Every structure is written in C-alpha cells, then in structure tokens.
Amino acid sequence: MVMPGLSETCAGVDVGGTFTDVVVHCPGRRPRAVKVPTTPANQAEGVQRGVAEGLPDGSLRLLAHGSTTATNAVLERKIARTVFVTTDGFTDVLQIARQNRPALYDLTATRPEPLVSRDMVVTVTERTSPRGEAIIPLTDDEIDRVVAAVRRLRPESVAVSLLFSYARDEHERRLCAALADLGVPITRSSALLPEFREFERASTCVLNAAVEPVMRRYLSDLTSRLPQPTITVMTSSGGTAGVDFAASSPVHTLLSGPAAGVVAAGAVARSAGFDDAIAFDMGGTSTDVCLVRDGHPEVSTSAQIAGLPFRTPSVGIHTVGAGGGSIAWVDTGGALRVGPRSAGADPGPACYGLGGVEPTVTDAHCALGHLDPERVLGGGLRLDVDAARRALDTLPEPPSGVLAVVRATMARALRRVSTERGVDPAGLALVAYGGAGPLHATALARELGCRAVVVPPAPGVLSALGLLLAPPRFESSRTVLADAGQDLSTSWAELADEARRELEKQGVATGITLSKVADMRYAGQSHELRVDVEEPADLAELLHRAHHESYGYEMRDEQVQVVTLRVVARGEPVLPEPPQEWDQGAATRRPDRQIGIGDRVVRAGIVPRAALRPGDEVPGPALIEQPDTTTLLDESEVAVVDAAGNLVVRWV
C-alpha cells in the first residue's frame, strides 16, 4: 500500500455527535464541504452517505477518518468482555490505582469503576526486576495454567501487563503466544507501551483490549462499504495511522476527532499571523479547547477518558459538555443549568423538527434570530422557530440566559488551558470553529482577554479539514531511567528504526522525518517534563530551560535523570496548508433583521461570507452567514478578511 498524495482525490471525514463532516479535495478545484446527520447506531452509514454526497462519481483515493468509535465505547461502557492478565500480587492494580483523591473536599466524590472487574483478573506466577533480570521464571506449566484459567472466563479480548515487562518482555511474549490459540485479540503491554509505572501501563493496556473488538468491527464494516479508497484514521497525537494499526491499537484513537481540529486550528492561526492561540471547537455535543504554541498543539503522554488514564501521545485537549445540542434544565435549587446531556443527532434540538422537545443552545440561538430559518442545514434540515420557542418556554430564564450559562462553562474551560497554566491570554488569538463556535467566540475572547478571534473560511468542517492537514505519525518510546550524561545513542538509533519501519508499514514510502523527545526530571522528582531534543544536545541544559519555563526556576545542582526516550516519525500531509478558497454558498444579500444580544434587541446586518473578499470589513452588530456556520458580531466588534480568507475579529 502506498499513501495517496496531493495530486489525487482525497477526503477528510470527521464524525461528530450531531453531524458527520466531509471535506473533499479534488486537484485543481475548490475543496467541497458536506454535512450530514451522524448515524449513532452505525457511524459507517453516515460516513458512507457523506462521501457519496461529497463525491458522487466515486473517484476517491484516500479517506482520512476522525472516529469516535473507541471514545464512545468507553464512555458508554459498550466494550468487549475483557480478561486482564498480570503478575501475581497485583490483582488489584486497577482498583487501587493512584491514591490521589479526585476532589479534595468533596465527600461524595467517587472513582470510576475499572473496565475489568476483579473476577476477570488472572494472575501469573513470575517476576522480573526493574533492570530486566528474571527473579521468578515463567514455566511452561504456569503458562498452561494461565491459558486454561483465561479460557474458562470466555473472553472476547485479553490484556496482558506483567510487572516490569518494559525492561524485559520475554515473559509477556511467551504468554501472549500461548494465549493466541484462544482466537481473540491479545494486547501486550510491552508492545503497546514499553514504559514504566505499572498502573498507567495496565490501564492503557486494558483500555486498548476493551475497545479493540469494537474498533475492528467498525473498521471492517467501513472498509467493506468503501472498498476503493485507502483509509487512514486520526490518532490522539495529531497524526494519522493506517487501518491495521488503528484496529489493533485503538487506544491511540481515543481523542481522534478533536485532535484533527486542533491541528487545523494551529495551521489557521499561523496563516492569520498568530503563532500562539487557543483552539476553540464547539460542536453539537461538546466543546474542545487546546493551547497552541508556535503553531502546533501541545502533545503530552498523560490523558484520561471518563477518569481512566492512558499514556499514549495525545494533544492537550480539555473537553466540557457544552455544545449546540446541550440541553438546558433547572436543577433542584431552581438554577438554570446547560448540559452535559445533549439532544445529539437523534432527535436533536427542537428547532430541527425531528421530534426533540427539550430546549437546547441551538434553540436559544434560533429564538434570538441568530440563525436564518430560511437556510437549509446539513441533511436537508430546516429550522422550526416555533418549536424552538415552545421548548424554551419551559424554562424560567429567557433564551439569552441559556447562552450566558453555557458561555460560563466554556470560559472555565478556556481558562483551564491558559490562565491556570500561567499563560497570558493577551498574547493569544482564539481560533473559533465547529458548527457553533463562531456564534460564541467573540464574547468569550473578550471575557478572557484574548488579542483577537480568527474564524477560518470553513469553520464548521475544520476538524474534517484537519484530517487532510495532519501528517502520518508514529511515536516509538522506551523507558531507560538513565543519567543525562550517559551514552544513549544505541537506544536512540533503535527507536528511530522502529518509528521509521512502522510508518513504512503503513504505506508512507517517502518524506519521512524523525525528531527526538526526552521525558526528563531532577532526581527525586515524581513526574517528568517532555522536552524536544535537537542535535547536538545537552540534555541537562534542556531540562533546566524547560523547568524554568514551566515552573519559573531551575535546580542546576541536582542530578538530571532521563526517564523515557521517544522518536517521532512523520510523513507528509495530503495538504501542506489550509485552502484559501471555498464554496461558501450564494453571495445574495439578505435584509437586516432584529436579533437579541444579551438583554438587548439590535438590528444586525446580514452578510453572506461568499460576498467577502480579502481586505473587506464587517462592523457589528452583524451576522456573517455561510453554509456550515454563522459568525455573530456585537456592536463594538469589526471583522476583517485577511489574505488567507480568514475572518479576523477585533474590538474597541
């Protein structure tokens, strides 16, 4: 398999909670954007429909896919029957976890239940030291006993994570080879995550095993529906991977969809002249925010889903349950709340006319006149303003109150990735995208103190575009626990070979670049800093600088410890930069109309984005309309179209 490139027809498909977005790139033509309703029962149906609408002639060569299949399986606990195999004495590693409290002063706080219950754990009599020495050998009789015990539990998937297997994986390899006769997927921790910290490695291994059968079924169905194009899947790290890798290692896709949007947001920020920004993606179900520095999202190896940790490379996204479909409700104290429950795609907000009766954020926008009832939405939907008003009449607050509450939730998320980390928002732009993002962006940016708001040419499908901007990516890693002055050249070389081979196996034949990363700390510290390494490099000096940047000081007299080495291999993306020209619908001017902004009623100009050209200015109050979203401007705000086609909004 050879990965298709820029000269061939490619599509990015992002599955959201309400809509499935498709961006089609045909050489020599403007990109085309399509939105169709998501099909929750089987996402592949919505993907197939979106591709058919975006490219009726079926000439697609590459489909880059952002999938929520693994994410939803974990959130909804619709996972495979999984057996966890671990070293004797560590039966309760998933239950014990880390002894930090989720909320220090909350007496009712509870930890999430592990994906594997205690009665589905099988222990192995074996032991390896942290230095890779066999302390208790693994015998053939013990392997036979373990295999028989696992078989009696009738697993659909098996996770194997033995103590210190990152230092020596012989026992895991032998055990997994024997378990293969069961005919179910086997996840080996030393292959998936050859790093220390037994709880996080075990949790990552179990997450992968629990969703692997679900992901395999989904990707098998998708490839049977779309047999012609090469299919790649977005990973949490901001890169793409082949179908086989995604099927066997689905834990890498737990933040698949949001990661694509953040990649595109970084590219958009650079095109607008902002190196540092916050990506702000408000969709139908949730809002995702992420800090972007020097045009790239920050990547970490410490993430959670539903309170369960996993340590695969992931962009630093913070998610809150606030989207266009978030339902407004009144709590027992009489206070108005919004979310996290969502109307989703079925039945959707009341204004969609598909049977929804509960008031949502989209209904509030509809009632305030922010959305044109004459416009046709994705999938041929038309807005029912009367239905929206009937739903909102059940609340004690006006529609503007719904927006105020949901914006408070999103503002807290934005502070989480900026001010709470010591980053001054005055140096950041807010890149707004998602179907609902541009309706809220300027109000949030002004509250936060950002420099400007950037709305890309096609904000409603930016995550789908990000799938074409994301490079193929694989990160190899190994825990070494070495002194910073130690010769690590052999380990670096082995990791580089591993990373390159994996990308080549996925069809990336040329253009592979390699970069080094080291997780380092001062001796005695419990956690590490992820530091980019460029040759020639003084690792100790790199840690001193990174520690000062993160915490405001360094400890030059302390020993520097290199904990984990990483090599990141990247291929070339389908698109090198965001397209500037899009089909943004008709340029027909519509009459001004009365809309609600806060507690005021104002007369807003209605501007079709298709009519705007670089250099044009739009003063508020105004609504800038396009097929995939609407941008709301208040009275003191002005939007200017830059050379890349972005709307850059500033205020006085």
N, C-alpha and C positions, 0 to 999 in steps of 0.2 A: 504494500500500500504506500503510495506517495501522496503527500498532502497537497491538495489543490492550492492555487495561488491567486494573485490579484487579477490575472487575465482570464479567470473563469468565473462562472456564475456561482455566487455563494450567498448564504442566508444565515442570519443570526436569529434564533428563536428563544425568547425568554417567557417562561410560564409563571404568571403571577397569580395572586389569589382571586382576582376578578377577571382579568384579561390575559390572553396569550398574545405577546407582541412579536411581530416578524419584521425584520429589515432585510430586504433583498438587494444585493449588489450585482448589477449586470455591467460588464465592461462597456464604457462609452455612454452610459445612461445615468440619469439621476437615480439615487437609491430610492426604493419604494418601501413605504411603511404600511403595515396592515395590523389591525387589532381585531381579534375575535374573542368571544367569551371562552374562558377556561372551562374545561370539562373535568370537574373534580373526580368523577368516578373512574376515568381513564384519561390521563393527561395527553396520551398519544393521539387521541381523537382530535383534540384542539390543535395540537401541533400539525397534524396532517391537514386539517382544514385551513389553518393559517398559511401553510406553504402552498396549498392549492390556490388560494386567493391571491397570494403574492406573486406566484409564478405559474400561471395556468398551463404553460407549454411543457412543464415537467423537465426542464433542462438543467436542473440543479446539480452542481458538482460537489458542494460542501455544505453541510448543515452544522453550524456551531450552536450548541444547545445549552441553555441555562435551566437546570432541572431542580425542582423542589421535591422530587420523589423521596430521596433519602431523608430530607428535612421533615416532611410531613409524616413519614413512617415513624420517626422518633417522637415527634410532638403528639401524634395521635396514638402512639403505642401499638401501631399495626405492624408488628415486627415478627420475625421468624422465631420459632421455638429454638432457643439457643442454649447450648451447654458450654459452660466455662471450665476449662481445664487449667489448673495451676499447681504450684508446688505445695506439698504437704505442710500444713501450718498456716496457710494463707487463704483458707476457705472464706474468711470474712473480709477480704481486702476491699471488695466493692462496697460493703456495708459500712466499714469503718471509715474509709475514705480519708480525707484530711480533717483534723479536729478543729478547724475554724468554724465559727458559727455564722450562718447565712445572714442573720440580722442580730446585732449585739444585744439590743434592748427589747426585741420582740419575743415575748414569751410563747407566742403561738407559732413561731416560725418552724417549718419542718423541712427536712431534706427530701429531695426526690427519691423515689424508690428506684433501686438499681434495675437495669433492664433484665438481669438474670437473677432469679430468686436463689436462696441458699440451697434449696433442694435440687437445683440444676447445676451444682458445682461438683466437679470430680477432682480430687487431689492426687498428686503423683509423688511417690517416694523418690526424691532426687534432690540434689543441691549443688549449685555452682557458686563459687566465691565471686566477689566483685572484680577480681583480677582474672577471672576466666578459668580458675582451677576447679576440677571436678572433686567435690568434697564427698558427696554421696552419689555413686554411679547409678545410671539408669539401666536396669537389667531388662532382658527380653521378657522375663516372666512378668515384671511390673508393667511393661508395655501391653502385654496381652490382657492383664487385669484391667487396666485403664480403658482399653478399647471395648472390652465387654461391658464395663460399667457405663460408658457413654452410649453404647448401643441400646442398653435397657431403657435409657431415658428418651429414646425415639427423637433425636434432634433433627431439626431442619437446617441447622448450621452449628459450627463448633468454633469457639475461640480458644486458642492455646497461648498462655502467657506465663512462662516459668520465671522464677526468680533469677535475676542477673543474666538472662539469656542474651542481653545486648552485648555482654562481654564474651560469651561463648554460646553459640546456638546449636551445638551438636545434639543436645537432648531434645530440643524443640523439633529439629529436623527429623530425627528418628521417630518421634512420637507422631508428628503430622503425617509422615509417610505411612505409618500403620493405620492411622485414622482415615486415610483416603479411601480405604476399602468400604467405608460406610456409604460412600456415594453422595455426600452432602458437602457444601462449601466449607473449607477449613481456613481460618485466619491465623497466621503465625505471627506473633508479636515481633519477633526478631527480624522478620522481613518487612513488616508494615512500619515499625517504629523502633529501630535499634538504638534506643536512648534509655537513660536511667530514670528513676522514680517509678517504683513498681505500681502504684495506684493509677497514675495518669496513663502509663503504658497499658495496663489492664483495661482501664475504662475505654481507651481508644480502640483497643482490640475487640472488646465486646460490642461497642457501637458499630464497628465495621461488620462483624459477624451477624449482628441482629438485623441489619438492613440489606446485606448482600443478596439474599434470595429475592427480596422485593425489587431491588435495583436491576438484577439480572432479568427478571420477568418483564419489567418495564422496557428496558433497552432492547430486549428480544422482540417485543411487540412493535416498538418504534422502527427497528430496522426491517422488520417484515412489511410494515406499512410503507416505508420509504427505502426501498432496496437500492436505488440508484446512487444517491449521494454518499460521500464519505461523511460519517457523523463523528463529531467531537463533542466533548462535554466540558463545561466550565468547572473548574475546581475552586475551592475556597481561597486559594493563594493568588488569584488574579490571572491565572493562565488556563489554557485548555489542555485536555488529555484525550487519548483515543478511547473508543467504546470499551475495549477489553480491559483497559486499566480502570475505567470508571466502574465497570461491572464487578471487578474483583476487589477494588479498594474504594467503595462508595463513601467511606468516612471523609475522603478528600473533597466530596461534593456537598457537604452539609451547609455551606454558605455560597452555593453555586450562583444563584441568580443575583443577589446583592453584590457579589464580587465583580460581576461584569459591569454593573452600573458605575461602580467606583473607578474602575479602570477608565471608562469613557469620561467620567467627570474630571479625572486628572488631565486627560488629553484636552478636554474642552477648556479647562482653566488655563492651561498653557497657551492655547490658541487665542484666548482673550487677554493674555498678558499677565496672568496671576500664577505665580509658582506655588503659592500656598493657598489652600482653600478647604472648605468643608463640603463634602458631597452630601446632598440632601435629597433623598429619594422617597417621595410619598406616593404610595400606590393605593390599591383598593383595600388592603388588609393591614398593612403595617407601614412604618416609616423607618428607613435605614439611614444612619448618618456615619460618616467616617472622615477622619482628618487626612488631608492630602498635603505632603511636604515635597517641595521640589518637583511637583508634577506627578508624583507617584504615591499611591496609598501605602500606609504603613502596614507591614506584614509582621505577624507575631506567631509564636507556636504555642499560645495559651488561649484557648477559646472554650466556650461552653454552649451547649444546646439543652434547653429545658433543665438547667442546673447540672448537667452531666459534662465533665471536662473531656476534651480531646486535644491532642498535641500535634496535629498536622498543621502545616503552614496555612495561615488564614489572614486575610486582610482584617484590619482592626475595626470591624463594624459594630455599632451599637444599635439595637433594634427595639422599638417600642410598638405596642399595639394601637397605633393611630393611623388610620387610612381613610380613604374616601368612603369605604363601606362600614367604618366603625359605627356601632350603634350607640345612640345617646339614651341614657336611662337615669332614673332617680334612685339614689340609694336609700337605706332605711332612715337616714337622718334628714332626708329631704333635699340633699345636694345633687346638683346635676353632674353626671359623670358621662364620659365618652370612651368607648372601648373597654377592654381589649377585644370584646366579642364583635365579630364582623358579620355583615349580611352576605359577604363573599360574592360568588358569581351566581349562586342559586339559593334564594330567589333574587339577591341583590338589593340595592336601595329601592325604596318605594317608588321613586321617580322613574325607575326603569320599566315599570309596568309589568313585571314578571311575577307578581304575587307577593312581593315584600310589603310589609305593613309597619315595620318598626323604623323610627326616624334615624337617619344617618347623617354623616358630614356632607355627603353629596346632596342629600335632600335639602340641607340648610343652604348650600350654595345655589341650588335650584330656586328655592323660595326667595332668596335675596336678589335674584336676577343676574347672578354671575355666569350662569350657563344659558345658552341660547336654546329655547325649546324647539326651534325650527331645525336645529342641527341634527344630523344623523350620526349616531355613535357607532363604535365598532360592533359588528354583527348585525347592523341594521336597526339598532335600538333607537327609539325616540323618547324624549323626556316627557313625563306626565307631571306638570307643575301642580295640578290639583291634588294628585296622590301624595306628592311631597308635603304639601301644606296640611293635608289631613293627618299624616303621620306626625308632623311636628306639633300639631295642636294638642297632642297628648302630653307635652312637656310643659313645665311651669315657666320656662325661660323662652325668649324669642330665638329665632334662628341664629342671630349674632352671638348669643350665649353659647350655643353649641361650638361655634368656631373659636370663641375665646377659650373654652375648656380644652379643646383638642390642641390648640396652639400652646397652651401652658405645658402640656405633656411633651410636645415636640421641642419646646425651648429647653426643658430639662435635659433632653437627650443631646441637644447641641452643646450645652454647657459641659456635659459629661466628657465629650471628646475635645473640648477646647479649654475653657477657664479652669475646670477641675484638674487639668493636667498642666496648668501653668502656661498655656498658650493664649496670647492676647488676641481676641477676635478682631481688633482693629487692623491687624495685618493680614486678615483672611477675606477672601471672597466666598460667597455662598453659591454653589452651583446647584440650581434647582431643576429637578426632573421628576419623572413619574407622572402619571396622569393628573395628580392633584397638587404636586409640588409647587408649580408656579402660581397657584392661587394663594399660597400662604407665605411664599418666600420673603417678600419684601417686609412684611410685618414682623417676621421672625428675625430677619437680618438686622433690622433697626433696633429691635429689643436687645439683641445680643451685642450690637456694636460693630458689625462687620463693615468692610470697606464698600462692598457693592454686591449686587446679585447678578449672576450670569445665568441666562436661560438659553440653552443650546437650540439650534434650529429645529430639532425633532425631540423635545424633552420627554414626550410620552412614551417613546420607544428607545430611550438612551441605553437601557440595560441590554436590549437586543443588539444595538449598535456596538456596545462594548464587547460583545462576543466576537465581533469581527476585528476589533482593535486589540484584543488580548492575544499575546503570543502563546504558542505551545510552551509549556513549562513543567519542569520536574525538579524536585529538590531532594538530593540524597543527603543523609546525615549519619553521624556516628558519635556516640559519647566516648571521649578519650580521657577526661579528668587528668590533664597534664599541666605542667608548669609552662608559663608563657615563653620561656626561653628554650624549651625542648624542641628538637627537630621533628616537625610534623609533616615533612614533605611526602613521605610514603602514604600516610593517611589521606592527605590532600589529593594525591595522584589517583589513589584507588576510588575515592569519592567522585572525582572528575570523570573517570572511566565509566563508573556506574551511571552517573547522570546522563552522559552522552549516549550510552547504549540504550537507556530507556527511551529517550526521545527518538532515536533512530528506529527502535522497535515500533514506535507509534507512527512512523511514516515521515518523520522530519529528516530529509536527506541532506539539506544544505543550510547554511546560515546559522548554525548553532553557536551561541556564545555562552561562555561559562563565567560565573562570578563566585567569589568566596564569601562566606559568612561564618563568624565565630560567636558562640554563646560564651561569654566570659563573666568572671566575678572576682572580687577580692576574696582571699582565703578566709573562710569562716562565715561568709555570707550564704544565705539560703537560696537566693534566686540570681539569675544571670541577666545580662544585657545582650541583646542581639546586635552585633556590630559588623558592618560591611568591611571587608578586608581587601585592600588593593596592594599589589606588589610594587616595590619592596615594602614590607610592613613590619613595624614594631608593634606586636600585639599588645604589649603592656601599655604603650603610649596610646593606642587606640582606645583601650578601656578607660584610661584616665580622662580622655577627652569626652567619651560617651557618658561617663559617670557625672562629669561636671555639667554637661548639657542637660542631663535628666534630673539631677539632684542638687546642682549648684555647688558641688565641691568634689575633690578627688582625694585619694589616700595613697600618695606616691611611695610611702614607706612600707605598704602592705604587699604581700605576695599576690601576683595576678595568676589566676587559675583559668585555663582553657577547659571548658566543660564539654562542649559539643562542637564538632566541625560540620559545616554544611557547604555543599556546592550546588548552585542553582544553574540549571541549563535552560536556555531559552531559544526558541526558534523565531522565525519572522511571522508577524501577524498578517492576516489577509489584507487589512487596510493599515497603511502607515500613519494616517492621521484622520480626524473626523471629516467627512464630506461637508462642503460649504453650501451646496445647492441641493434642495429637497423639493419634492412635490408637496406644497403646503396648501393645496386646495385652491378654491376660486379667490380672486382678488377683488370680488364685488364688495363695495362699501355698503354697510348696513346702517340704519338710522341710530342715533344716540338713544339711550334708554335709562330709565331710573333704576338705580341699584342701591343696595344697602351696604354701607361700610361702617362697622361698629354700630353706634347708635344713631348714625346719620343716614339720610337719604340724599344721594347726589346724582347728578346727570353725567353719565360716563360716555366718552367716545368709544365707539365700537370699531376696531381696526383689524382688518384681515392681515395676518402676518405675511401672506403671499404678496401683498402690495408693498411691503417694505424692502428697501434696498440699503446697502452699506452707507452709513452717514445719516440716515433718516432718524428723526427724533419723535418720540411719542410722549407728550406730557400727560400726567394723570389729572383727574381720575379717568381711567380708561380700562378697557378690556381688549387685550390682543388675542384674537381667536385664530386657531389653526385646528386641523382635523384631530390631533392627538391630545390637545390640552388647551387651556386658557390661562393667560397671564393677567393678574389683577394689579393695577397701579392705583395707589392712593393719590390724593391731591398734590402732595409735595414731592412726588417722585417723577423722574424722567427716564425713559428707556431710549438708548441709542443703539443702532445696529452697527456692529463693528465689521472689520474687513473679513472676518471668518463667518459672518452671518449670525453671530450670537447677539442676543439682546443683553446689553449691559445696563443695569438699572442703578441709578444713584439718587440721592435725595438731599434736600436742603433743610 
